[in-house]
């Protein structure tokens, strides 16, 4: 059996460690919302455990077993208001329950080496005067495997450059080939390839960081054309100011895996290529390269003009 190197952990239940006094807590398909403006700083909002006692805790373990002396990247996908008003604590414990080490994460990522004495561990969200927290998921991944795969993610150089244009159009290319003629008329076009990988949380973080640099000079337009690239556009659009151009196809399983919200706080333009419906096209539809949907884009609008 292939060893699993990445683990996605969500917040899907109330435990004894969840701070509920005066709290508003909502569980959604891809995220959890927490509000409590009167909660004191330094108090644990929620805790995940590697080992539980069902009689006492009434819940199953939610954290994976990690290998001692191995380094893992902990990536927290969340949004909080005000900024930096929560932090995370990873506590490693010996067999007798005493603490052998702990790590504080202020931000979204940290590489942590598991101590040799570790028998179990917990992960905590701790309040620091937060007002509104949206938590999507915690991703824990073997750094060695993550480094190998991340090398395949590529944000390509801009093509079809218009020096007078203020917008840049980013296309998330799915695994099947993308014909150049489908994008040859799109100004300031940037293709992103190699992103469709199991450790999607880290991929989203890497792509978002690359596009943040581009966003300093251009208004971003993120384009998907199939269920997978649509979800990637939504996932990155949750972290960047941009306009999304997507087809109607969405995938619930991918949405949960990517941690994409049902709705984003950016404009969304839905498009679709109106092809002639025939018996043969209907039969072949599910197997066709979905990039043909790009024919339905309003190129004039993408390039900064009025809709055709």
Secondary structure, DSSP 8 states (H G I E B T S, - for coil): -----EEEE---S--TTS--TT-EEEE-SS-EEEE-TT--TT-EEEEEESS--HHHH-S---S----TT-EEEEEEEEEEESTT-EEEEEEEE-TTS-EEEEEEE-SSEEEEE--TT-SEEEEEEEESS-SEEEEEEEEEEEHHHHHHHHTT-EE---BS--TT--EEEEEE--SS---GGGTTT-TTEEEEES--SS-HHHHHHHHHHHHHHHHTTSEEEEE--SHHHHHHHHHHHTTS-EEEEE-S---HHHHHHHT--SS-SS-EEE--------HHHHHHGGGS-GGGGGGGS-HHHHTTS---
